[in-house]
């Protein structure tokens, strides 16, 4: 994984998309910034870029993903891989379906994924040391370099979706008092049923996680 480190950028995801659009970068590649001024969150919301936190985007060729990974569940897959890295440092972080990082009942970050010309682009924002009002920070101290190095080694292992999902589904019940969104509608996860491909069924409707 080639890693481009920036002092400041409006959005690591926008920056990476422009590089790919100009076709002057070889995949896999990642962009990490010390300061992000206009980060992108779920549903095109902004993500506050407070100093000391993790602002990361990376791109992979879809053909190099695990063969059993349904692309609509990429958010779950890559979020869970990062969650395992944080857990290895004794964090109590968990994943709210499909792409949010939580400590207890407070959000500390999230991941969004997009497909652009057969390339998967993942953007990660994580409150490591500073959190806006209403959010929380990670419960352990880890350097950005430690997270990134371990995370990309984990990605390179190309672990199957089946292995990741078998662990993820064990904690899915933690979602019951939370909500997700579809087409800007707030949907309760209280009675959601998790399917093997990572989708959920709510009131008879199947919802996938690609953001």
C-alpha positions in Angstrom: 0.0 0.0 0.0 1.5 3.3 -1.1 0.7 6.0 1.6 0.6 9.7 0.8 0.9 11.8 3.9 -0.4 15.4 3.9 -0.2 18.2 6.4 -3.6 19.6 5.5 -6.4 18.8 3.0 -10.0 19.7 2.6 -10.9 16.0 2.3 -8.7 12.9 2.0 -11.5 11.3 0.0 -11.9 14.1 -2.5 -8.1 14.3 -2.9 -7.8 10.6 -3.6 -10.7 10.7 -6.0 -9.0 13.5 -8.0 -5.8 11.5 -8.2 -7.6 8.5 -9.5 -9.7 10.6 -11.9 -6.4 12.0 -13.4 -5.1 8.4 -13.7 -1.7 9.3 -12.3 -1.7 7.0 -9.3 -1.2 3.2 -8.9 -3.5 1.2 -6.6 -3.5 0.2 -3.8 -3.0 3.7 -2.4 -3.9 5.6 0.7 -4.1 9.3 1.7 -3.7 10.4 5.3 -3.8 14.0 6.6 -2.8 15.6 9.8 -5.6 18.2 9.4 -8.8 17.9 7.4 -10.9 21.0 6.8 -14.0 19.6 5.0 -14.4 15.9 5.7 -17.3 13.8 4.3 -19.5 11.8 6.6 -22.4 9.5 5.9 -25.3 10.8 3.8 -23.0 13.7 2.6 -22.8 15.2 6.1 -19.6 16.9 7.1 -17.1 15.3 9.5 -15.4 17.7 11.9 -11.6 17.5 11.4 -10.2 18.2 14.9 -6.5 18.1 15.3 -4.9 14.8 16.4 -7.6 12.5 14.9 -7.5 10.0 12.1 -8.3 11.2 8.6 -7.7 8.5 6.1 -8.9 7.3 2.6 -7.7 4.4 0.6 -8.4 2.8 -2.8 -8.3 -0.8 -3.8 -9.1 -2.6 -7.1 -12.4 -4.4 -6.8 -10.9 -7.5 -8.4 -8.5 -7.8 -5.5 -11.1 -8.0 -2.8 -12.1 -11.3 -1.1 -14.0 -13.4 -3.6 -16.9 -14.0 -1.2 -17.3 -10.3 -0.3 -20.5 -8.7 -1.6 -19.4 -5.2 -2.6 -22.5 -3.7 -0.9 -21.1 -4.9 2.5 -17.6 -3.5 2.0 -18.3 -0.9 4.8 -18.9 -3.7 7.3 -15.9 -5.7 6.2 -13.3 -2.8 6.3 -14.9 -1.3 9.4 -14.6 -4.6 11.2 -11.0 -5.1 10.2 -10.1 -1.7 11.7 -12.2 -2.5 14.8 -10.0 -5.6 15.4 -6.9 -3.5 15.2 -8.3 -1.1 17.8 -9.4 -4.1 20.0 -5.8 -5.4 19.9 -4.9 -2.3 21.9 -7.7 -3.1 24.4 -10.3 -0.7 23.0 -14.0 -1.5 23.7 -15.0 -0.2 20.3 -17.9 -1.9 18.4 -19.5 -1.4 15.0 -23.0 0.0 14.7 -24.5 -1.4 11.5 -23.1 -0.8 9.0 -20.2 1.6 9.2 -20.1 3.6 12.5 -17.5 3.1 15.3 -19.0 3.4 18.8 -17.8 3.4 22.4 -20.8 2.4 24.5 -23.6 4.5 23.0 -21.5 7.3 21.6 -20.2 7.5 18.0 -16.4 8.0 17.7 -16.1 7.7 13.9 -17.3 6.1 10.7 -16.4 4.7 7.3 -17.9 5.4 3.9 -17.3 3.4 0.8 -17.8 4.2 -2.9 -17.2 2.4 -6.2 -15.6 4.5 -8.9 -14.6 2.8 -12.2 -14.1 -0.6 -10.6 -12.2 0.9 -7.7 -13.3 0.7 -4.1 -12.6 4.0 -2.2 -12.9 3.9 1.6 -12.9 7.0 3.8 -12.3 6.7 7.5 -12.7 9.4 10.2 -11.9 8.4 13.8 -11.8 10.6 16.9 -8.6 9.5 18.5 -8.0 12.4 21.0 -10.6 15.1 20.3 -14.4 14.8 19.8 -17.0 17.4 18.8 -20.0 17.9 21.1 -22.2 14.8 21.2 -19.5 12.4 20.1 -16.8 10.5 21.9 -13.1 9.8 21.5 -11.3 6.4 21.4 -10.9 4.9 24.8 -7.2 4.0 24.4 -4.1 5.8 23.2 -2.8 4.7 19.9 -0.6 6.6 17.4 -1.9 7.1 13.9 1.2 5.3 12.5 0.5 2.3 14.6 -3.1 2.1 13.4 -2.4 2.6 9.8 0.5 0.1 9.7 -1.4 -2.7 11.4 -4.6 -1.9 9.5 -3.0 -2.2 6.0 -1.2 -5.4 7.0 -4.6 -6.8 7.9 -6.1 -5.7 4.6 -3.3 -7.3 2.7 -4.1 -10.6 4.4 -7.3 -10.7 2.3 -9.3 -12.4 5.0 -12.6 -13.9 3.7 -15.9 -12.2 4.3 -17.1 -15.5 5.9 -14.4 -15.2 8.6 -15.2 -11.5 9.3 -19.0 -12.0 9.3 -18.9 -15.0 11.7 -17.4 -12.6 14.3 -19.4 -9.5 13.4 -22.8 -11.2 13.7 -22.0 -12.2 17.4 -22.3 -8.6 18.4 -25.1 -7.5 16.1 -27.6 -7.5 18.9 -26.0 -4.3 20.2 -27.7 -2.5 17.3 -31.2 -3.0 18.7 -31.6 0.4 20.4 -30.1 2.3 17.4 -31.2 3.5 14.0 -29.9 3.4 10.5 -31.0 5.6 7.5 -32.2 4.9 4.0 -33.2 7.6 1.5 -32.9 10.1 4.4 -35.5 8.1 6.4 -34.6 7.0 10.0 -35.1 3.3 10.4 -35.1 1.5 13.8 -32.8 -1.6 14.0 -34.8 -3.0 17.0 -36.3 -5.8 15.0 -33.7 -6.0 12.2 -32.6 -9.4 11.0 -29.0 -9.7 9.8 -28.5 -11.7 6.6 -25.3 -13.7 5.7 -24.4 -11.2 3.0 -24.3 -8.3 5.5 -27.7 -6.8 4.6 -30.5 -6.3 7.2 -34.2 -7.0 6.7 -36.5 -4.5 8.4 -40.3 -4.8 8.0 -39.8 -7.2 5.1 -37.4 -4.8 3.3 -33.8 -5.7 2.6 -31.3 -2.9 3.2 -27.6 -3.0 2.1 -24.8 -1.0 3.6 -22.9 0.5 0.7 -22.6 4.2 1.4 
